Amino acid sequence: MSRYDVVVVGAGLAGLTTACRLAQAQKKVLLVSTGAGSLLLASGCVDVLGFQPGDSKQPVTNPLDKLDDFLAEAPDHPYKLIGKANVAGGIEAFWQLVNNNASLEYWGAADRNWLLPTAAGAVHPTCLAPTSLANGDLSKGGSMLLVGFRELRDYYPALISQNLNEQNLGVETATVTIDAPAPIKDHLNITPIELARAFENSDFRRKVVQALKGKSNNYNRIGFPAVLGLKQHTEVLADLEKMLGKTVFEISTLPPSAPGRRLFEGLKSAFLQAGGRIIIGSRVVSGQIENGQVKELLFETSNRLKPISADYYVLATGGIYGGGIQTDLEGKVWEPIFGLPVTADENRHKWFAARFVSPTGQPVSQYGVEVNEHLNPVNGGQAPIAENLFVAGGTLAGADWTRGRTGDGLALASAEVITQRITA
């Protein structure tokens, strides 16, 4: 049987960040995940607190400063248990990780939010952002030209521009839609990932700039959909800014997300460089708990179930959306690996708010595993079910990312608590 210091289950932001930090602390770490995790669907930014629950229109400018106000309205949110110091510590540790070890460049701090445009022309308050997205900060004002590509599906610059202009944000926007050069030209319904790969070709970029010649002169900044490369993103961004002579920024698209893909690959690379081992595509089916300790996990291989054991285990499988919490038609709600107790209402009629977009979130999205201050799972008290098992991110009870846009901050804060506990 394979033996590790730590086994992390789940490859989302919480799982990958925790695994990276523990591997860098000289722990022997295995990460196992059914799939690539939620980062491929995410913006690539770090949302800590964007809105107060009762006010979905006014962005929060200072997440840490408004955290107490948020918790007064959402006292069951895991931020309350984790504490402000761990939120700040998790953000700082992540910033150090991605900028120093993951070949990425993120900007921001725990005490301020960028105000970024979205693909719907809304305002996205976010704490940390890659350079390419941070360049689009709306609080800088000025004029922006928004570029679209006829071949790219589900991206409408005119919609973005109209909605931004109507909000009196201090920016003036205009749009231009061009045909993408070959080999993308005339291939309709291209995904952001396909277009991002094309941007890594210098001749493709040159032709895009030629198509914009004479159209961008009167604008301070040029905004593209978030398709400016994958592995060569830094080179692509610098090359476009040099040729255009303007600040270039990206606007997040609908999934699949190129910035999310960059973050996933960067964290995975940092984890492997630190000596970690990763298995993507294998499902952990069960875990054995005896005398207050997890003894082993069983995960699927091509022909059999394989046991693995460790000193510590981290459950970062996500909530309802990630499959870490499951339900059935009868109203049963459960955690599928260990059978941990879940805070949930068995009356399915109480799973959903009256409004689809509710400022207080959907009750079903808040169902998760109850924990103590160390993030060990508990059953109605503070005594842990398993002292060597920790729960992270969206698997935690109360962890609905739509409440105030808090999902990424919770992932990093729980990584902070768990890392400090295991390495103490």
N, C-alpha and C positions, 0 to 999 in steps of 0.2 A: 504494500500500500504506500502511495506517495505521501510524504509528510512535509508540511510547510509551516512557517511561522504564522502566516495569515492567508486565508482564502477569502477573496471578495467575490460576491455573486452579483453581477450586473455591470454593464458597461456604459451607463449614462454618466452625467457630470459628477454625481456623488461617488459612484463606484470607481471611475477612472481617476478622479482626483485623490480619493483616499488611497487607492492602490499605488499611485505615483509617489505620494508623500511617504508612505510606509516603506516602499522600495528604496527611496532615497535615504531613509533612516536605517538602511542596512538590514531590513527584514527580508526574509525569503517569502515572496508573495506570488500567489497564483490568482489570476482573475478569470472567472468562467462566466460566460454569458450566452444566452440563446441567440441573440442577434447583436447588431452593432450599437444598439442603444438609441436614446431619444435625441442625441446631439445632431443626427442627420436631419432631424425635423426642426431644429431650433435655429434661432437667429444668429448664434455665435456670440451674442452679447451675454452679460451677466446682470440679470434683473434681481435687485435686492429688495427694493420697495419702490414701486412706481406710482401707486395711487392709494389713497385711503379707502377702506371698504365702502363707506357711504358716499364717496365722491369719486366717480369714475371718469370725471372730465378734467379735474385740476391735477396736473402732474406734481409729484413730490420732488422738490429740488435737492433736499438733503436727507437721504435714507436713514442714516443713524439718528439724526436729530428728531425725526418723526416716528421712530420705531415704537416709542412708548405710547404715542397717540394711536398708532395702529393696533397695538396689543390691548388697549383699552376697549376697542371695538371688536377685536378678535382674540379674546383671552385664551381660547383653546388652540391657538396656533403654536406650532413647535418652537418658534422664536422665543416664546416666553420661558420655556424650559431650558433652552440652550443659552440664552443670555446675550446681551449686546456685545460684550467683550469677545465672545467666540464668533459672533457674526463678523466683527471687524478683523479679528485674527484670521478667519478663514479667507476673507477677501484679500488681505495682504499676502497670505501664503500662496494663494492662487496666482496673484499678480507676479510674484517672484518666480513661481513655477513656469508659467507660460512664457514670460519674457526671457528667462535665463536658461531654460531647459527644453522648451518645446518649439523653438525656432519661430515663435510668433511675437507680435508686438501689440500689446494691449495698453490702453490709456484709461485713466480714471482713478478714483479713490472712493472709500466708503462713505465719505461725507458730501458727495455731490452726484447728481445725475446728468448725463448727457440727455438732450432732447432730440431724438433722431426721427426722421420721416419713415413711415412704413409704406408697404405696397398699396395700402388703401388710402394713403394721404393723411393718416392719423399721426399723433405724436407718441413716440415710444420712449418713456423715461427709463434709462438704463445706467447702471453704475460703472461697469467696465465694458469697453468696446474695442475691437480691432481698429487699427489706424484708419483703414479704408471706410469703416462705418462712422467712426468718430469725426472724420473730416466733414460729415454732413450735418453736424450739430446745428440745429435751427436757432439756438440762442446767439449764434454769431451774426445772424442777419445777412443782408446783402442779397444779391441776385444769383439764381441757380438755373442752369439749363438741365432738364431731365431728359436723358436719352433712352429711347426704346428701340427694340428690334422687332421687325414684323414677324419673324419666325418664332420668337419666344412666347410660349403660352402663358396665359394668366398673369400678364404684366401690362398695365395700362397707364402710361405716363400722363395722359390727359386727366385721368381720374385723380391721380396723385396730386398733380399741379392744381387742379380746381379746388380740391379739399384743403390743401395747404394754404392757398391764397385766401380762402374764405374765413380762415381762422385768425387773421390779423396777427401773425406770429413775428412780423418784422422781416420776413423774407418775401422776395418776389420770384416766382418761378414761371418758366415757359418750357415747352417741350419740343422735341423733334424725334420722329421715328424713322429709322433707316433700315435698308435691307442689309442683313449680315453678309459679309463676304463668303466666298467658297471656303470650305466645303459645306457651310451651314445654309447658304443661300437657297431659298425656295423650299427648304425642308420645314414645313410648318409643324407646330406643336413641339418644338425643341425644348428640352428641359434645361434648367439652370446649370446642371452639372455638365451636360453636353456642350453648352456654350462656353462654360468656364474652361473646359479642355481646349477648345478652339482658341481662346485668348492666350494660351501659352505659346502659340505660334507667332513669331515676330512679324511675319508678313501679313497675317490676319489683323494684327493690331494696327499696322501701318495703313491698311485699307480702311479700317474703321475711322481712323483719324482723318484720312482723305475725304471720307464721306461727310465728316463734320466740318470740313474746311469752310470758313466764312459764316458758319452758323453759330459759333460759340464765342465770337469776339467780345460781345457786350455783357458777358456774365462773369461773375467772380469765381463760381465753382461749377463743375460739370459732374452731374450725378448719373451713374450707370446702375442698372440692376446688379445685384450681387453675383456677378459672373466673372470677376476679374482674376481668373486662374485658380488653381488648386495648389499643387506643389510649388509652382513658381509665382505665387501670388505677389510677393514683395517685388520681384522683378517686373511683373506686369504693371503693377500700380505705378512704380517709379518711371517706367518707360512711357506710359500714357501721359503722366504729368509733364514729363520732359517734352514730348512731342506737342502737346496741347498748350503748354505754357500756363496751365491753370491748376488749381487744387482739384483733384479728382476724388469723388467719394462713391460709396455703394449704398444702395437701398435694399434691404432684405426682401427676398421674394417668397412666394409660397414654396413649400418643400417640393423636391429635395433641395436642401440648403447648402450652398457652397461654403459660406463661413462656418456653418456647423460641421461640415465635412473637414475643413481645415483644422478646426479645434479638436475634433476626434482623432485625426491622424497625428496631430502634434502631441497630444497627451499620450496616445498609444506609443509613439516613438520615444517620448521621455521615459515612460514606464519600462520599455524594453531596454533602453540604454542604462537604466538604473539596476538592471538585473532581474526584472520581473518576467513572469511567464504568463502568456495570455492564451485562452482557448475560446474562440468565437464560433458559435454554431452547435454547441452542446448544451442541453438543458439539464439543470440540476433538478432531480425529481424528488429527493427527500433528504432529510437530515435527522440524525439520531441524537436525542438528548437524554442523558442519564445523570442523575444526582447533581443537577444544576450545571451541567457542562455539555456542550456539543461534542460528541465523540467522533462523528464522521459525516460526510456528505456522499450521496450517490449521484453521479451524473452520467448521461448517455454518451456512449461512443458508437462506432459504426456497427458493432455486433454484440455489445453487452453493456451492463451497468458497471461503472468503475467507482470504487471507493477512494476518497481522499480525506486526509485528516490534517489538522492544524492546531496550533495553540489558540488562535483566535479566528473568528468568522465575522464577516461583514455582509449584511443583507441589504443590498441596494438595488432591488428589483423593480422599483417604481410602484406607483399606486394602481388605481383602476386602469389608467391608460396604458401603463407599461406591462401589465400582467402580473405585477407583484401582489395584487389583491384581486381575487376572482369572485364571481357571483353566479347564481343560477336563477331560473324562472320562479323558483319557490321563495326567493328572498334570502337565501343563504349567502353569507359573505365570509370568505375565508382566505387565509394566507397559505399558499399551496405547498411550500417546502417543509416547514416545521409544524404547520398546524397551529401557529401562534394565535392567541386571542386577538380579535379585531373589534375595534369600536365601530359599530354599525347598527342601523335600525332594520329589523327584518320585515318591516312593513314597506313594501316597494313603493307605495304611494307617497312616502315621505323622503324618497331618494332625490327628488328634484324640486327646485324652486319654481314658483309660479312663472317667473320670467326666464327665458333661455339664457340671456346675458344678465345675470344677477350680480349686483355689486358685492353681495355677501358670498358669492360662489354657489356651487351646487353641493348639497349635502353628500351625495354619493362620492364626490371627488375628495371629500375629507375623511373617508373611511380608511383606516390604517391600523398599524400596530402601536399600542400604547407602550411607552417606555419611561424609564426613570431618568435622572439628570445625566447619567453616564451613557444613555441611549441603549441600555440593555432592555429587552422586552420584559414586561411585567404583566401580572394578571390582577388588576384592580388595586395594587398597592405599590410599594417601592422595592420589595424583594424581587430580584431578577429571576426569571425562568431559567436563564442560562447566563452565567457571569462572563463567559467568553464569547458571547454572541452580541453583536451591535447592529442597530438598524439605522439606515441613513436615507436622507433625501425624501423622495415621494412616497416611500413605504410607511413613513411616520404618520400616526393619527393626526388629523388636522392639516395635513400638508397639501392643500389645494392651491396650486400655483396661480390660479386666476384671482385669488383674493389678494389684491394689492400688487400682483406680479412679483411674487416672492420666491418662486421655485428655485432659481439658481443660487440665491443667497442662502436658502435653506440647505441646498446640496453642499455648498462650501463650508457653511457653519457646522454641519454635522460631520464633515470630513475633519474639521479642526478638532472637535470634541473627541472623535474616535482616535485620531492620530496621537493626540496628547495622552489619551488613556493607555493606548497600547505601548507607546514608547516611554512611558513614565518610569 
